[in-house]
Amino acid sequence: MKRPWRNWGLLRHGSQGLPPGTEHPLRRSPAGFGAAARITAAGASAALVAAVVLTTAPVAGADSAPADPGNPATPVTVTADALPTVQIDGVVWQQAIIGDTVYAVGKFNTARPAGAASGSQTTTRKNILAFSLSTGKLVTTFNASLNAQGLTVAASPDGSRLYVGGDFTLVNGTAASRVVALNPQTGAIIPGWAPKVSATVRAIVATPDTVYLGGMFSAVGSSTRSKLAAVRASDGGLLAWKPNAAGGRVNALVLAPDRSKLVAGGAFTTLNGSNRPGFGLGAVNATTGASLATPVNDVVRNAGSNAAITSLSSDGSNWYGTAYIFNARGGTGNLEGSFSANWSNLGIKWIDDCHGDSYSMFASDTAVYKAGHSHYCLNLKGFPQTDPLSYHRALAYSKAATGTLTRDTKGFPSFTGKPAPSLLTWFPDMDTGTATGQSQGPWTVTGNSSYVVMGGEFKKVNLKGQQGLVRFAVRSIAPNKEGPVSSSSPINPALTSPSAGKIRVRWQSNWDRDNTSLTYKVYRDGALINTQSKSTTFWNRPTMEFTDTVTAASTHQYRIVSSDVFGNTRTSATLSLKAK
């Protein structure tokens, strides 16, 4: 079985991201779970339809065109339209944006245009590439090359440098010890900046003066550094800053807006000798490295060989983290979802208790986007779990806490009563890839005020070929072509005649990947006779009906047309019935 390229040690349904040489068994369900986790074309529409629960529970109208965008629970999202984007032949682990350029690092050998079949129209790109955020096309003037996978990429605050970390030892054919500074225009190495890091670099945060590193290393040059280090931005010289993360690697770093404190996340079990804070998560002084009180770590505690914090990010006001637990291997953790925290006191703002590993988050001006493989969001009034499991690999949440979590019923640790965000109606289909052997789709998400970009190992988005990278945009620049999804028999009208001169028309409501409220038009013999609207999601599609008055013993034909706010439609079959 293939060894996972990133070697996260993360829980994955299917092949697991365990250390090399370890068997990769399918994780079995904890108490209350159903059969083994498997699904054909996981994340595809067929899986979503299978997750339908007919209920009359209320559905929030949060999507790309919400009725009340000023309501904190119903902010505007990007659309679910998958915009044409350069493709890769492996996996993308992380991305960074400078202006209109997106830089992606991972493990891949070639790039090809959107729409091109695998192996065709390829351009060599070794583990790093750049593409235009506005067009999705490969930036051909940037042509760097890494001899091994890139795991992290970050821009300098002024956008003049691109810092890259990973497993590589050569960049553009020149020696580079797992971290490098590149010219973002050309990909050329910036001379005079060459820290010698002893092992993998997995996280980078840069200020004008300092570049912070996190990963699996034990030394920088001849000086001991336990998985955390800082070097000068000017020449790469090692700084005295040396907090000590022990018991596991550092996966992520995020810096406060005032640059006074830095939060580290990962699998480490202590930070500066403490496990509270320090159990997978902890803040330190950005100048001295001394530990700071981190109330989040009193709530979210994921660390060790089978649980961790997987990413950290910030929108300038709040910071965000994602997490996983591998329960079958005795993972020492309590969160599989994500969280939002305050910079002011490093305390919890909300918890997303959607179960299923979470890998990356990006907060735009209006909403928060997540890459992972969630399969159970009922704790925050989202979708229920199915058997076999169905995975939803791209989700969006409100930035505000809008409710509280309910008690967990699946045998997971419960965050009952903790503040929770709203799960928004943004459900692009992203399938599983084969590049890493870990049965995953997107691994990373970032963006700006107009775009959201996802990277990973997926091969299709919304059932169409699009490998490894994809863009989504706000409705003003998107095609807005993702309409009502289901065209199957449930939306066909069921006709009965309860009494003389009456025909009752019943049908199951539809759903849409990026719009909650849909309109339904009932046609009799080709003429419009009734219009209704209903808010739905893929798991909440209640039955709708209309009773028509006709001449007794007359025969009529009926069909249903469902449409979204952008005029995208789905039409049912036409069926007929003779009235009593």
Secondary structure, 3 states (H helix, E strand, C coil): CCCCCCCCCCCCCCCCCCCCCCCCCCCCCCCCCCCCCCCCCCCCHHHHHHCCECCCCCCCCCCCCCCCCCCCCCCCCCCCCCECCCEECCEEEEEEEECCEEEEEEECCEEECCCCCCCCCCEECCCEEEEECCCCCECCCCCCCECCCEEEEEECCCCCCEEEEECCCEECCEECCCEEEECCCCCCECCCCCCCECCCEEEEEECCCEEEEEECCCEECCEECCCEEEEECCCCCECCCCCCEECCCEEEEEECCCCCEEEEEECCCEECCECCCCCCEEEEECCCCCEECCCHHHHCCCECCCEEEEEEEECCCEEEEEEEECHHHCCECCCCCEEEEECCCCCEEEEECCECCEEEEEECCCEEEEEEEECECHHHCCCCCCCCCCCEEEEEEECCCCEECCCCCCCCCCCCCCEECCECCCCCCECCCCCCCCCCCEEEEEECCCEEEEEECCCEECCEECCCEEEEECCCCCCCCCCECCCCHHHCCEEECCCCCEEEEEEECCCECCCCEEEEEEEECCEEEEEEEEECECCECCEEEEEEECCCCCEEEEEEEEECCCCCEEECCCEEEECC
